[in-house]
Amino acid sequence: MTTTYPSLQTHPANARCCPALWDALRDVTDPEIPISVVDMGLIVDIQQREGVVDLKLTFTAMGCPAMDFIMDDIRERLLREPGVQQVNIEIVWDPVWSKNRLSEEGIDIMRTWGISA
């Protein structure tokens, strides 16, 4: 089982789910494996209102050493999007990350690197 995430290829640009922001975050990759934070299933929710993006983010483990790097990269990438003036990131542990959060592309990338998915 995999998860499908919003994209401008599947949703209109003005959709409430913010597909342009999801697409932008596909540029942000895990520092250890070349997989986007979207395909990895780390993005839980994105909301945008009046130039402010509120993003809920999870990690594969509480002790993930790349947490700060990933959050900095997310913030930097979203601030390059038109109309985004501020990015608030909330780390959430519910839902707990599992391999079911991986996209189909994420599974393919993991397998290419020899990681069971």
N, C-alpha and C positions, 0 to 999 in steps of 0.2 A: 504494500500500500504506500502511495506517495501523496504529496500535497501539491496543489497547483496554486500559484500566487498571482495576484493581479499584474497586468502588463498593458501597455498601450496597444498591443496586438490582440488583446482579448476584451478590453474595456474602453469606453470613450474617455477622452482626456479629462472631462469634467466629472467623471464618476466619483462618488463619495469615497471609494477605496484608495484614491490617490495613485492611479497606475503609473504616472510619470515618475513619482518618487520611488516606487518599487523598482522601476526600470533603472533609475539612477543608482540605486543601491546594488544593482547587479555589477556595478563597477568596483565595488568594495569587496576585496577578497580576504580570506583567512590568511594570516601571515605564514602559516606552515603548509597549507595545502591550497593550490590554486582553485578554490571554489568560492563563489560569491556568498555573502552573508544571507542572501535571499535563498539561493539553492540549498544552502546548509540548513535553512529553517530557523535561523536565529531571530529574524524579524517577526514579532508577534502581531503588532498593530501599528498603523501609521494614520494619523489625523493631521489635517492642516486647516488652519483658520487664521485669516488676517496676517499672513506672513510668518506665523509661528507653527512649527511642526512639532507634534508630540509623538514620540516613537517609543514603543515598548519592545525591549530587546531581551532575549534570553541567551544563555550560553550552554555548551554541552556539559560543563561542570562548574561548580562554584569556585574552584581554584584555578580556573583558566588563566594562564599567564599572559594571554594576549588581550585581555579585557580592555585595558586602557587604549591600546593601539587601535583596536577595532572601533571603539567609541569615537576616538579622535578622527579616524578615517571616515566614519559615517557622518559625523558632524561636518567635516570639511567638504565632503561630496555633496551633501544636501544644501549647504550654503551656496553652492554654485548654481543651484536651480533658480530659474526666474521666480521672483516674488518671495523667496524664502529668506527671512531676516534673522530667524532664531530657531535653534533646534534644541529641544528638551528630550533627553534620553532617560527613560526609567528602566532599570533592570528588574525583570520579573522572573520568578521561578515557577509560576503557574500560568500556563501549562509547563510541566517538566519536559525538557527536550528529550526526544527519542528519535530513532532513525525514521519513524513515520513522518517526521517534519521535513525530511529531505524531498526535494523535487526529483523528478525523473532524471533530469540533467545532473543533479547533484549525486544521485546514485551512480550514474555512469562515470562521473569524475572520480568518485571514491574508489570504484572498482578498478579504474585505470591505474590508480596509485597503489593498488593492492590492499585496499582497506575494505573489509567486509561491510556491506551495507544492506 
